Every structure is written in structure tokens, then in C-alpha cells.
Amino acid sequence: MSTDRVDAESKVSGNQANIPARIRRALDVEDGDYLRWTLDDEGSVRVEVVKQRSGTFADFDGYGGSTETDATSEHDEWGVE
């Protein structure tokens, strides 16, 4: 992405605002992505695009079991090299 500043406006309607097309394209915002909003002490807003997760592990939230595991030492036992 270029370091040029891209300015645009959008109107708020029903507590929602559209992201202008050229901003969406410049930031590669797609359906399912999240926007993370940060408000600083001076009243400026920073928006970060958090890309959607997709693929095999998209819904994996980690191991939820009660048995402790040690993948480092068990790695060789599983026959994975």
C-alpha cells in the first residue's frame, strides 16, 4: 500500500457508516473482516482492519481439554519428523 494519504467522507445513517470504496480497496477490506477502533486522548480515531480467519483452523479456539500436553517431547512419539 502506498504511503499517500487517502481522504474520503461517509454519512452516518442509523448508527452505521459505509466505508468509501477507495478506502476499502486501499485497505483490502472484505466481507467478514473486522474493524478495530481506537480512540486517543485528542479525539482522533484509528481503525485497524483485522482480516477474517478462513481455512482448516479458522474455527479452532485451541485445546480445551484438562490433560496437560507437551508437544515438544511428544512430537517424536507421534512419528512426526
N, CA, C and O atoms as a GROMACS GRO file, in nm:
protein
  324
    1MET      N    1   0.084  -0.117   0.000
    1MET     CA    2   0.000   0.000   0.000
    1MET      C    3   0.088   0.123   0.000
    1MET      O    4   0.192   0.125   0.066
    2SER      N    5   0.049   0.223  -0.073
    2SER     CA    6   0.128   0.345  -0.080
    2SER      C    7   0.117   0.424   0.050
    2SER      O    8   0.024   0.402   0.128
    3THR      N    9   0.210   0.514   0.073
    3THR     CA   10   0.207   0.595   0.195
    3THR      C   11   0.129   0.723   0.174
    3THR      O   12   0.122   0.806   0.265
    4ASP      N   13   0.069   0.742   0.055
    4ASP     CA   14  -0.013   0.860   0.029
    4ASP      C   15  -0.137   0.857   0.117
    4ASP      O   16  -0.193   0.751   0.145
    5ARG      N   17  -0.178   0.974   0.160
    5ARG     CA   18  -0.297   0.986   0.242
    5ARG      C   19  -0.420   0.976   0.152
    5ARG      O   20  -0.427   1.040   0.047
    6VAL      N   21  -0.517   0.895   0.194
    6VAL     CA   22  -0.641   0.880   0.119
    6VAL      C   23  -0.753   0.937   0.206
    6VAL      O   24  -0.781   0.884   0.314
    7ASP      N   25  -0.816   1.044   0.161
    7ASP     CA   26  -0.924   1.107   0.236
    7ASP      C   27  -1.057   1.078   0.170
    7ASP      O   28  -1.066   1.074   0.047
    8ALA      N   29  -1.160   1.056   0.249
    8ALA     CA   30  -1.294   1.034   0.198
    8ALA      C   31  -1.392   1.064   0.310
    8ALA      O   32  -1.354   1.072   0.427
    9GLU      N   33  -1.517   1.081   0.275
    9GLU     CA   34  -1.623   1.104   0.373
    9GLU      C   35  -1.733   1.003   0.354
    9GLU      O   36  -1.754   0.952   0.243
   10SER      N   37  -1.805   0.973   0.461
   10SER     CA   38  -1.925   0.892   0.450
   10SER      C   39  -2.025   0.944   0.552
   10SER      O   40  -1.986   0.997   0.657
   11LYS      N   41  -2.152   0.929   0.523
   11LYS     CA   42  -2.260   0.978   0.607
   11LYS      C   43  -2.305   0.868   0.702
   11LYS      O   44  -2.317   0.752   0.662
   12VAL      N   45  -2.331   0.905   0.826
   12VAL     CA   46  -2.382   0.811   0.925
   12VAL      C   47  -2.534   0.804   0.911
   12VAL      O   48  -2.602   0.906   0.903
   13SER      N   49  -2.585   0.682   0.908
   13SER     CA   50  -2.729   0.660   0.897
   13SER      C   51  -2.766   0.544   0.990
   13SER      O   52  -2.719   0.432   0.971
   14GLY      N   53  -2.850   0.571   1.088
   14GLY     CA   54  -2.890   0.464   1.181
   14GLY      C   55  -2.772   0.406   1.256
   14GLY      O   56  -2.766   0.285   1.276
   15ASN      N   57  -2.679   0.490   1.298
   15ASN     CA   58  -2.559   0.448   1.371
   15ASN      C   59  -2.466   0.360   1.288
   15ASN      O   60  -2.383   0.288   1.343
   16GLN      N   61  -2.479   0.366   1.157
   16GLN     CA   62  -2.390   0.293   1.068
   16GLN      C   63  -2.332   0.388   0.966
   16GLN      O   64  -2.395   0.487   0.928
   17ALA      N   65  -2.212   0.358   0.922
   17ALA     CA   66  -2.146   0.438   0.818
   17ALA      C   67  -2.085   0.342   0.717
   17ALA      O   68  -2.030   0.238   0.753
   18ASN      N   69  -2.094   0.377   0.592
   18ASN     CA   70  -2.030   0.298   0.486
   18ASN      C   71  -1.883   0.334   0.478
   18ASN      O   72  -1.843   0.447   0.505
   19ILE      N   73  -1.804   0.235   0.441
   19ILE     CA   74  -1.662   0.260   0.414
   19ILE      C   75  -1.651   0.295   0.266
   19ILE      O   76  -1.689   0.214   0.182
   20PRO      N   77  -1.601   0.413   0.234
   20PRO     CA   78  -1.591   0.450   0.092
   20PRO      C   79  -1.511   0.347   0.013
   20PRO      O   80  -1.414   0.289   0.063
   21ALA      N   81  -1.554   0.325  -0.112
   21ALA     CA   82  -1.495   0.220  -0.195
   21ALA      C   83  -1.344   0.233  -0.208
   21ALA      O   84  -1.273   0.133  -0.199
   22ARG      N   85  -1.293   0.353  -0.229
   22ARG     CA   86  -1.148   0.365  -0.248
   22ARG      C   87  -1.072   0.334  -0.119
   22ARG      O   88  -0.957   0.289  -0.125
   23ILE      N   89  -1.133   0.358  -0.003
   23ILE     CA   90  -1.070   0.319   0.124
   23ILE      C   91  -1.073   0.167   0.138
   23ILE      O   92  -0.972   0.106   0.174
   24ARG      N   93  -1.189   0.105   0.108
   24ARG     CA   94  -1.197  -0.042   0.113
   24ARG      C   95  -1.094  -0.106   0.024
   24ARG      O   96  -1.026  -0.201   0.064
   25ARG      N   97  -1.080  -0.055  -0.098
   25ARG     CA   98  -0.982  -0.112  -0.192
   25ARG      C   99  -0.839  -0.092  -0.141
   25ARG      O  100  -0.758  -0.184  -0.145
   26ALA      N  101  -0.809   0.029  -0.093
   26ALA     CA  102  -0.673   0.059  -0.045
   26ALA      C  103  -0.634  -0.029   0.073
   26ALA      O  104  -0.518  -0.067   0.088
   27LEU      N  105  -0.733  -0.062   0.159
   27LEU     CA  106  -0.705  -0.144   0.278
   27LEU      C  107  -0.740  -0.291   0.258
   27LEU      O  108  -0.723  -0.372   0.349
   28ASP      N  109  -0.790  -0.325   0.138
   28ASP     CA  110  -0.829  -0.463   0.107
   28ASP      C  111  -0.929  -0.518   0.209
   28ASP      O  112  -0.914  -0.630   0.256
   29VAL      N  113  -1.031  -0.436   0.242
   29VAL     CA  114  -1.136  -0.477   0.335
   29VAL      C  115  -1.236  -0.565   0.260
   29VAL      O  116  -1.284  -0.528   0.154
   30GLU      N  117  -1.265  -0.683   0.318
   30GLU     CA  118  -1.358  -0.778   0.256
   30GLU      C  119  -1.466  -0.816   0.354
   30GLU      O  120  -1.453  -0.795   0.475
   31ASP      N  121  -1.577  -0.873   0.301
   31ASP     CA  122  -1.684  -0.924   0.388
   31ASP      C  123  -1.625  -1.018   0.492
   31ASP      O  124  -1.542  -1.103   0.459
   32GLY      N  125  -1.668  -1.003   0.615
   32GLY     CA  126  -1.620  -1.090   0.723
   32GLY      C  127  -1.502  -1.034   0.798
   32GLY      O  128  -1.472  -1.080   0.909
   33ASP      N  129  -1.433  -0.934   0.743
   33ASP     CA  130  -1.322  -0.871   0.816
   33ASP      C  131  -1.379  -0.790   0.933
   33ASP      O  132  -1.496  -0.751   0.931
   34TYR      N  133  -1.298  -0.765   1.032
   34TYR     CA  134  -1.337  -0.684   1.146
   34TYR      C  135  -1.264  -0.552   1.140
   34TYR      O  136  -1.154  -0.542   1.084
   35LEU      N  137  -1.324  -0.450   1.198
   35LEU     CA  138  -1.259  -0.321   1.214
   35LEU      C  139  -1.236  -0.299   1.363
   35LEU      O  140  -1.330  -0.305   1.442
   36ARG      N  141  -1.111  -0.275   1.401
   36ARG     CA  142  -1.074  -0.249   1.541
   36ARG      C  143  -1.056  -0.098   1.557
   36ARG      O  144  -0.971  -0.038   1.491
   37TRP      N  145  -1.135  -0.038   1.643
   37TRP     CA  146  -1.138   0.107   1.661
   37TRP      C  147  -1.061   0.147   1.786
   37TRP      O  148  -1.078   0.086   1.892
   38THR      N  149  -0.977   0.250   1.774
   38THR     CA  150  -0.902   0.303   1.888
   38THR      C  151  -0.921   0.454   1.891
   38THR      O  152  -0.900   0.522   1.791
   39LEU      N  153  -0.962   0.506   2.006
   39LEU     CA  154  -0.983   0.650   2.024
   39LEU      C  155  -0.874   0.704   2.114
   39LEU      O  156  -0.857   0.655   2.226
   40ASP      N  157  -0.797   0.804   2.067
   40ASP     CA  158  -0.690   0.860   2.150
   40ASP      C  159  -0.742   0.978   2.232
   40ASP      O  160  -0.856   1.021   2.216
   41ASP      N  161  -0.658   1.029   2.319
   41ASP     CA  162  -0.696   1.136   2.411
   41ASP      C  163  -0.735   1.265   2.341
   41ASP      O  164  -0.809   1.345   2.397
   42GLU      N  165  -0.685   1.286   2.219
   42GLU     CA  166  -0.716   1.408   2.145
   42GLU      C  167  -0.845   1.395   2.063
   42GLU      O  168  -0.885   1.490   1.996
   43GLY      N  169  -0.909   1.278   2.066
   43GLY     CA  170  -1.033   1.258   1.992
   43GLY      C  171  -1.013   1.203   1.852
   43GLY      O  172  -1.110   1.193   1.776
   44SER      N  173  -0.891   1.168   1.817
   44SER     CA  174  -0.866   1.106   1.685
   44SER      C  175  -0.896   0.957   1.693
   44SER      O  176  -0.874   0.893   1.796
   45VAL      N  177  -0.947   0.904   1.583
   45VAL     CA  178  -0.983   0.763   1.576
   45VAL      C  179  -0.886   0.691   1.483
   45VAL      O  180  -0.854   0.741   1.375
   46ARG      N  181  -0.840   0.576   1.526
   46ARG     CA  182  -0.758   0.490   1.442
   46ARG      C  183  -0.837   0.363   1.416
   46ARG      O  184  -0.894   0.306   1.508
   47VAL      N  185  -0.841   0.319   1.292
   47VAL     CA  186  -0.913   0.197   1.256
   47VAL      C  187  -0.814   0.098   1.196
   47VAL      O  188  -0.740   0.131   1.104
   48GLU      N  189  -0.814  -0.023   1.251
   48GLU     CA  190  -0.726  -0.129   1.201
   48GLU      C  191  -0.813  -0.239   1.142
   48GLU      O  192  -0.912  -0.280   1.203
   49VAL      N  193  -0.778  -0.286   1.024
   49VAL     CA  194  -0.850  -0.396   0.961
   49VAL      C  195  -0.795  -0.527   1.014
   49VAL      O  196  -0.675  -0.552   1.006
   50VAL      N  197  -0.883  -0.610   1.069
   50VAL     CA  198  -0.846  -0.742   1.117
   50VAL      C  199  -0.906  -0.841   1.020
   50VAL      O  200  -1.028  -0.860   1.016
   51LYS      N  201  -0.820  -0.905   0.940
   51LYS     CA  202  -0.866  -0.995   0.834
   51LYS      C  203  -0.938  -1.116   0.894
   51LYS      O  204  -0.899  -1.167   0.999
   52GLN      N  205  -1.042  -1.160   0.824
   52GLN     CA  206  -1.116  -1.278   0.867
   52GLN      C  207  -1.026  -1.399   0.864
   52GLN      O  208  -0.935  -1.409   0.782
   53ARG      N  209  -1.053  -1.490   0.952
   53ARG     CA  210  -0.980  -1.616   0.950
   53ARG      C  211  -1.056  -1.713   0.863
   53ARG      O  212  -1.179  -1.721   0.872
   54SER      N  213  -0.986  -1.786   0.780
   54SER     CA  214  -1.052  -1.886   0.698
   54SER      C  215  -0.959  -2.004   0.680
   54SER      O  216  -0.838  -1.994   0.703
   55GLY      N  217  -1.014  -2.114   0.640
   55GLY     CA  218  -0.934  -2.232   0.617
   55GLY      C  219  -0.957  -2.337   0.724
   55GLY      O  220  -1.052  -2.329   0.801
   56THR      N  221  -0.869  -2.434   0.727
   56THR     CA  222  -0.884  -2.550   0.813
   56THR      C  223  -0.896  -2.516   0.961
   56THR      O  224  -0.977  -2.577   1.031
   57PHE      N  225  -0.818  -2.420   1.008
   57PHE     CA  226  -0.817  -2.390   1.151
   57PHE      C  227  -0.893  -2.262   1.185
   57PHE      O  228  -0.874  -2.207   1.294
   58ALA      N  229  -0.979  -2.214   1.096
   58ALA     CA  230  -1.050  -2.088   1.116
   58ALA      C  231  -1.133  -2.089   1.245
   58ALA      O  232  -1.141  -1.988   1.315
   59ASP      N  233  -1.196  -2.202   1.276
   59ASP     CA  234  -1.282  -2.208   1.394
   59ASP      C  235  -1.215  -2.273   1.514
   59ASP      O  236  -1.280  -2.297   1.616
   60PHE      N  237  -1.086  -2.302   1.504
   60PHE     CA  238  -1.015  -2.368   1.613
   60PHE      C  239  -0.978  -2.268   1.720
   60PHE      O  240  -0.906  -2.171   1.694
   61ASP      N  241  -1.027  -2.290   1.842
   61ASP     CA  242  -1.001  -2.198   1.952
   61ASP      C  243  -0.894  -2.249   2.048
   61ASP      O  244  -0.875  -2.192   2.155
   62GLY      N  245  -0.825  -2.354   2.010
   62GLY     CA  246  -0.722  -2.408   2.097
   62GLY      C  247  -0.769  -2.531   2.171
   62GLY      O  248  -0.887  -2.567   2.165
   63TYR      N  249  -0.678  -2.595   2.240
   63TYR     CA  250  -0.706  -2.716   2.316
   63TYR      C  251  -0.786  -2.680   2.440
   63TYR      O  252  -0.743  -2.596   2.520
   64GLY      N  253  -0.901  -2.742   2.456
   64GLY     CA  254  -0.986  -2.710   2.570
   64GLY      C  255  -0.993  -2.822   2.673
   64GLY      O  256  -1.074  -2.816   2.765
   65GLY      N  257  -0.909  -2.923   2.658
   65GLY     CA  258  -0.913  -3.036   2.749
   65GLY      C  259  -0.844  -3.008   2.881
   65GLY      O  260  -0.782  -2.903   2.900
   66SER      N  261  -0.854  -3.103   2.972
   66SER     CA  262  -0.794  -3.086   3.104
   66SER      C  263  -0.659  -3.157   3.116
   66SER      O  264  -0.586  -3.134   3.213
   67THR      N  265  -0.625  -3.242   3.021
   67THR     CA  266  -0.498  -3.314   3.025
   67THR      C  267  -0.388  -3.225   2.972
   67THR      O  268  -0.398  -3.169   2.862
   68GLU      N  269  -0.281  -3.212   3.050
   68GLU     CA  270  -0.169  -3.131   3.004
   68GLU      C  271  -0.095  -3.202   2.892
   68GLU      O  272  -0.082  -3.324   2.893
   69THR      N  273  -0.049  -3.125   2.798
   69THR     CA  274   0.026  -3.182   2.686
   69THR      C  275   0.162  -3.114   2.676
   69THR      O  276   0.180  -3.000   2.721
   70ASP      N  277   0.256  -3.185   2.618
   70ASP     CA  278   0.389  -3.130   2.594
   70ASP      C  279   0.428  -3.168   2.452
   70ASP      O  280   0.493  -3.270   2.430
   71ALA      N  281   0.390  -3.086   2.359
   71ALA     CA  282   0.411  -3.116   2.217
   71ALA      C  283   0.558  -3.131   2.184
   71ALA      O  284   0.594  -3.206   2.093
   72THR      N  285   0.645  -3.061   2.256
   72THR     CA  286   0.787  -3.068   2.226
   72THR      C  287   0.840  -3.209   2.249
   72THR      O  288   0.909  -3.262   2.163
   73SER      N  289   0.810  -3.270   2.364
   73SER     CA  290   0.863  -3.403   2.392
   73SER      C  291   0.780  -3.511   2.325
   73SER      O  292   0.835  -3.616   2.290
   74GLU      N  293   0.650  -3.491   2.305
   74GLU     CA  294   0.564  -3.592   2.246
   74GLU      C  295   0.573  -3.594   2.094
   74GLU      O  296   0.524  -3.687   2.031
   75HIS      N  297   0.633  -3.495   2.034
   75HIS     CA  298   0.644  -3.482   1.889
   75HIS      C  299   0.703  -3.608   1.827
   75HIS      O  300   0.646  -3.662   1.731
   76ASP      N  301   0.816  -3.656   1.879
   76ASP     CA  302   0.882  -3.773   1.825
   76ASP      C  303   0.801  -3.900   1.846
   76ASP      O  304   0.805  -3.992   1.764
   77GLU      N  305   0.726  -3.907   1.957
   77GLU     CA  306   0.645  -4.025   1.987
   77GLU      C  307   0.534  -4.041   1.884
   77GLU      O  308   0.489  -4.153   1.858
   78TRP      N  309   0.488  -3.932   1.826
   78TRP     CA  310   0.380  -3.938   1.728
   78TRP      C  311   0.432  -3.978   1.590
   78TRP      O  312   0.352  -3.999   1.498
   79GLY      N  313   0.563  -3.990   1.574
   79GLY     CA  314   0.620  -4.029   1.447
   79GLY      C  315   0.630  -3.916   1.347
   79GLY      O  316   0.642  -3.938   1.227
   80VAL      N  317   0.624  -3.794   1.397
   80VAL     CA  318   0.637  -3.677   1.310
   80VAL      C  319   0.780  -3.628   1.312
   80VAL      O  320   0.837  -3.606   1.419
   81GLU      N  321   0.839  -3.613   1.196
   81GLU     CA  322   0.978  -3.568   1.192
   81GLU      C  323   0.988  -3.428   1.139
   81GLU      O  324   1.098  -3.374   1.129
   0.00000   0.00000   0.00000
